[in-house]
């Protein structure tokens, strides 16, 4: 059953209908096969891009959809309900464009954003390193100025779309001044010296490629630096607030799909002479799952509306990421329980949902880091 949505405009209502139609016809029929083969769905991203669904929160004059975050996140949730891997990919692509949009010059935006937002160019985001995940200020990848260029050396771990993207938003150290010594660069995928290590062998999100990106004397023109030297970490962290809302919406879409599968199964499966949904013990589990999905959606929408209004929303973004991903983990786990032994097999998708939900408590800042962000904000 599709989520019931109260959209702010008729146009946004039509956008959700379009998104559902594309997802139902282009994505749902292939997602199980993509996951089983661990196949990266590049053509799906092109289809979404041509429909305008890869660029919804960016201005129309730059090639975007001109939508609010309230609308964009609900479209993203619809995509994620069919494929968490693709939902994560759309969110990461939007995050990869964020630094250029917020910190790029007018000339940089005009030159690069239209093609990036068209979906023909797919983005990736390089912040974490093997020893610098929750503490990005500890990164060691270095960019050294050499005339009109920078030369980048190092390695960036856990890169979604690593080896598949057309451009990489890269944070690299330009001085030894801790968090103030990091700068941001937009690096084309075909730059000599930039390669992807073997993809990670993950528990879930099998059709979302994750790899360490290796930088060996990667020469990038200084014109591809976003913002001033030393502004990289603020650019990265401001993007993460928006990215956390994206993951919150993806987790909610995943949880909604798990709930829908569990309810459908509980209606048709009989036990002791009646449908299992009529047994109170199981019916109450489903009720709790529904409450978790609805409360998650309300939480990310509340944060999105603050962002759309131009008000501070960092704490609310962390709350949304925390609540939505923890709820998704519980809902998907309960979905396996509702299906019983069948839920533990690959004959039904809920085992995949459960594996996919786990990483959402980890990336875009672990949920322990979200609690740190929230508590520090309360202390202020």
CORCORJO-V210526 format. One line per field, one symbol per residue. phi: phi as a letter, one per 40 degrees, with the letter a starting at -180 (. if undefined). Layout:
BEGIN
phi=???
END
This chain:
BEGIN
phi=.cccbbccacccccccccdccccccbbdcbcccdcccfcccdcccccccccgccbdcbcccbgccgbccdcdccccccccccacccdcccccccccccccccbccdcccccbcdccccgcbbbbbbbcbdbbbcbccccbdbbbcagcbbbbbiabcfccgdgbccabcbbacbaccfccbbbbbbbccccdgcbbcddccbcafccbcbaccbbbgccbddccccgcdgcccdccccccdccccccccccccccccccccccccccccbafgadccccddcccccccccccccccccccccccccdccgbdadcccccccccccccccccccccccccgdcccbccbccccdccccdcccbcfgdccccccdccccccc
END
